[in-house]
Amino acid sequence: MLTVSYIFAIPVVCYAPLEPGGRVVSSQGWPCAWCVQILALLLILAGNSLPCFAGPPQDGKAVQLAPDQLQHGKQTFEANCSTCHGLDGGGAMGPNIQGVPFRLGVDRVANVNKNGMPGGMPPFSGQLDANEIQQVVGYLLTLTRKDEGKVTGDAVAGKQVYDSSHCASCHTISGEGGDIGPELTTVGQSRGPNYLRTTILFPGTDLPQARIFLETGGQLQFLFVRVITKDGRTVDGTRVAEDSFHIVLEDAQGNFHSFRKDQVRELDKEPGQSTMPSMKGKLSETQVNDLVAYLAGLKGTP
């Protein structure tokens, strides 16, 4: 059994001991209970004012889930949430949500799951009942936040690297630039420094997943595709759309090419490749760090 309690808004995670067969031992006499009491006493002795421990208000309720409920929460998360947030909650099309229940509180996270959020997060109240939502929140509590890296460069210098590398010919920031690559206006909200550095040096290696539609499923965005027609013409580009009978590519110059699959001799999808050029060997380590700092600061705010 997983128990999450809050002391001065600090989450304390405890696992109840299990007897053979999986039955939870009585919570009386838990060693963790003594730890909680001792921690509370130490915090009180440390002083009556604890501004450094300020956090979101909690209602005092703990999430208590048995192992089978946690497993069901994991399965529900993978089926309904992983397309946007990644299998480990580390982010994909949507943001990294590892550690979110500890920062916002379990009730707020459950409410977001139930009612959604403006800007793309759909409500799940019509698909999941209250118990299933609570199981998803309990599973999120088990996910450790992965290291997103640190910003070490100079964002002002990074803007100069962005301009001199002609990134705007393919990417849009605040309505200015090209549309061949993804828009970067708010990229700093959903992508950490490590992800940005990897994309700059090895574009195409960690592609986001598109929203799931009935006719297409959850396709990878910006997937590099090579088409060879029956008359021998070769076209490389990024997949824009695809169904069972057609595929549309956008080449590096921004031109669109539509093909009927029955008129194509070869159709090769190549994850790891990209129409975006790699900056490896073209930018110094300092320039890469500066560019990462600039991109990480793009959060859509003035």
C-alpha positions in Angstrom: 0.0 0.0 0.0 1.2 3.5 -0.9 0.5 6.3 1.5 1.3 9.9 0.8 0.9 12.3 3.8 1.7 16.0 4.0 3.5 17.7 6.8 3.8 21.5 6.3 3.0 20.8 2.6 6.0 18.4 2.4 4.9 15.0 0.8 6.0 12.0 2.8 5.6 8.7 0.9 5.3 5.5 2.8 4.8 1.9 1.7 3.0 -0.4 4.1 4.6 -3.8 4.8 2.9 -6.7 3.1 2.4 -10.2 4.4 2.9 -13.2 2.1 0.0 -13.1 -0.4 0.0 -9.3 -0.6 -2.2 -8.5 2.5 -1.4 -5.2 4.0 -0.2 -5.4 7.6 -2.1 -3.2 10.1 -0.9 0.3 9.9 -0.4 0.3 13.7 3.2 0.2 14.5 4.4 1.2 11.1 8.1 2.4 11.4 7.2 5.2 9.0 4.6 6.5 11.4 7.3 7.1 13.9 9.4 8.8 11.2 6.6 11.1 10.4 6.1 12.1 14.0 9.8 12.6 14.5 10.0 14.8 11.4 7.1 16.9 12.5 8.7 17.4 15.9 12.1 18.4 14.3 10.3 20.9 12.1 8.4 22.4 15.0 11.6 22.7 17.0 13.4 24.3 14.1 11.1 27.3 14.4 7.5 28.5 14.1 8.1 30.2 10.7 8.9 27.9 7.8 8.6 30.0 4.6 11.0 27.7 2.8 8.5 24.9 3.0 5.6 26.9 1.5 3.6 24.9 -0.9 0.1 24.5 -2.3 -2.7 24.0 0.3 -3.5 20.3 1.0 -6.7 18.9 2.4 -4.8 16.3 4.4 -6.1 13.3 2.5 -3.6 10.6 1.6 -3.6 8.5 -1.5 -3.8 4.9 -0.4 -3.5 2.4 -3.2 -2.7 -1.4 -3.2 -0.2 -2.7 -5.7 -2.9 -3.9 -8.1 -4.6 -0.5 -8.0 -1.2 1.1 -8.8 -0.8 -1.3 -11.7 -4.3 -0.4 -13.0 -3.4 3.3 -12.7 -0.3 2.7 -14.8 -2.3 0.9 -17.5 -4.9 3.7 -17.5 -2.1 6.3 -17.8 -0.4 4.5 -20.7 -3.7 4.1 -22.5 -5.0 7.6 -22.1 -2.1 10.0 -21.2 1.2 8.7 -22.6 0.5 10.0 -26.1 0.9 13.5 -24.8 3.1 13.1 -21.7 5.3 10.1 -22.6 5.2 6.6 -21.1 7.3 7.8 -18.2 5.5 11.2 -17.8 8.6 12.9 -19.0 6.9 14.8 -21.8 6.2 14.3 -25.5 3.6 16.4 -27.3 2.6 17.6 -23.8 4.7 18.8 -20.9 6.7 16.8 -18.4 4.4 15.9 -15.5 6.8 14.0 -13.3 6.5 15.3 -9.8 3.4 17.4 -10.5 1.3 15.9 -7.7 4.0 16.8 -5.2 4.1 20.4 -6.4 0.4 21.0 -7.0 -1.2 18.5 -4.6 -3.2 15.4 -5.4 -6.6 17.1 -5.4 -5.6 19.7 -8.0 -4.1 17.0 -10.3 -7.2 14.9 -9.9 -9.3 17.9 -10.8 -7.2 18.6 -13.9 -7.7 14.9 -15.0 -11.4 15.2 -14.4 -12.1 18.6 -16.0 -9.1 19.2 -18.3 -7.4 22.5 -19.0 -7.7 25.2 -21.6 -5.1 24.9 -24.4 -5.3 21.2 -25.2 -5.7 19.1 -22.0 -9.0 17.2 -22.5 -11.3 16.3 -19.6 -11.5 12.6 -18.8 -14.6 12.7 -16.6 -16.6 11.0 -19.3 -14.0 8.2 -19.8 -12.7 7.6 -16.3 -14.5 7.3 -13.0 -13.3 8.8 -9.7 -11.5 5.7 -8.6 -9.6 5.4 -11.9 -8.6 9.0 -11.8 -7.3 8.5 -8.2 -5.3 5.5 -9.4 -3.7 7.5 -12.2 -2.7 10.2 -9.6 -1.3 7.5 -7.4 0.7 6.1 -10.3 2.0 9.7 -11.0 3.3 9.8 -7.4 5.6 6.9 -8.2 7.3 8.6 -11.2 10.6 10.2 -10.4 11.4 13.4 -12.2 14.1 12.8 -14.9 17.0 15.1 -15.2 16.1 17.8 -17.8 19.5 19.3 -17.6 20.6 22.8 -16.7 20.8 26.0 -18.7 24.5 27.0 -18.8 24.6 29.4 -21.8 23.9 33.0 -22.5 20.4 33.5 -23.9 21.2 36.8 -25.5 24.2 35.3 -27.3 21.9 32.3 -28.2 19.5 34.7 -30.0 22.4 35.8 -32.2 23.3 32.1 -32.9 19.7 31.5 -33.8 19.7 34.4 -36.2 23.1 33.6 -37.8 22.2 30.0 -38.3 19.0 31.0 -40.2 16.8 28.9 -37.9 13.9 31.3 -38.6 13.8 30.1 -42.2 12.1 26.9 -40.9 10.8 27.9 -37.4 8.3 30.4 -36.2 8.7 32.5 -33.0 5.8 34.8 -32.1 4.5 34.8 -35.6 7.8 35.5 -37.4 9.6 32.9 -39.4 9.0 29.8 -41.6 6.6 26.9 -41.0 8.6 23.9 -42.2 9.7 23.0 -38.7 7.8 23.1 -35.4 6.8 26.5 -33.9 9.1 27.5 -31.1 7.2 30.3 -29.4 6.6 28.3 -26.2 9.1 25.5 -26.6 10.7 26.3 -23.3 7.5 25.4 -21.5 7.5 21.8 -22.7 11.1 20.9 -23.5 14.1 20.8 -21.1 17.7 21.8 -21.9 18.7 18.2 -22.5 16.0 17.6 -25.1 16.8 20.9 -26.8 20.5 20.0 -27.0 19.8 16.6 -28.4 17.5 18.0 -31.1 20.0 20.6 -32.1 22.8 18.1 -32.5 20.8 15.0 -33.6 17.5 16.2 -35.1 14.9 13.5 -35.7 16.0 11.2 -32.9 13.2 12.0 -30.4 10.1 13.0 -32.4 6.9 14.1 -30.7 3.7 12.2 -31.3 0.7 13.9 -32.9 -2.8 13.8 -31.4 -4.7 10.6 -32.0 -7.3 10.7 -34.7 -9.5 7.8 -35.7 -8.2 7.6 -39.3 -4.5 8.0 -38.6 -3.8 6.9 -35.0 -1.0 8.6 -33.0 1.5 9.4 -35.7 5.0 10.7 -35.1 5.3 14.3 -36.1 8.0 15.6 -38.4 8.9 12.0 -39.5 11.4 11.9 -42.4 10.1 9.9 -45.4 11.8 9.0 -48.7 9.5 8.2 -51.6 10.6 6.7 -54.9 8.0 6.8 -57.6 7.5 4.1 -60.2 9.2 6.4 -62.8 12.3 6.6 -60.6 11.8 10.1 -59.1 13.1 10.4 -55.5 11.5 12.9 -53.0 12.7 13.4 -49.4 10.6 15.3 -46.9 8.7 15.5 -43.7 5.4 13.7 -43.5 2.5 16.2 -43.3 -0.4 13.7 -43.7 -1.0 10.0 -44.3 -3.8 7.6 -44.6 -4.2 4.1 -46.1 -4.0 5.4 -49.7 -2.1 8.7 -49.8 0.9 10.4 -48.2 1.8 14.1 -48.3 5.4 15.3 -47.8 6.9 18.7 -47.3 10.5 19.0 -48.6 13.3 21.2 -47.2 12.3 24.1 -49.4 8.7 24.1 -48.2 7.2 22.4 -51.3 4.4 19.9 -50.8 4.3 16.6 -52.6 1.2 14.3 -52.6 1.4 10.6 -53.7 -1.0 7.8 -54.1 0.6 4.8 -52.5 -0.3 2.5 -55.4 1.8 4.7 -57.6 4.9 4.5 -55.4 7.7 2.0 -55.9 9.3 2.6 -52.5 8.2 4.4 -49.3 10.8 4.4 -46.6 10.1 6.0 -43.2 13.3 6.8 -41.5 13.1 7.9 -37.8 16.3 9.5 -36.8 16.7 11.4 -40.1 15.4 14.9 -40.6 15.2 17.7 -43.1 16.6 19.8 -40.3 20.4 20.0 -40.6 22.5 18.9 -37.6 24.5 21.6 -35.8 27.0 19.1 -34.7 30.4 20.3 -35.9 28.9 23.5 -37.2 28.5 25.2 -33.8 31.0 25.3 -31.0 30.0 23.9 -27.6 29.6 27.4 -26.3 27.3 28.3 -29.2 25.2 25.2 -28.6 24.9 26.1 -24.9 23.9 29.6 -25.8 21.3 28.4 -28.3 19.8 26.0 -25.7 19.6 28.9 -23.2 17.7 31.0 -25.7 15.3 28.3 -26.7 14.7 27.2 -23.0 13.7 30.8 -22.3 10.9 30.8 -24.9 7.8 30.4 -22.9 5.4 32.6 -24.8 5.6 35.5 -22.3 6.9 39.0 -23.1 
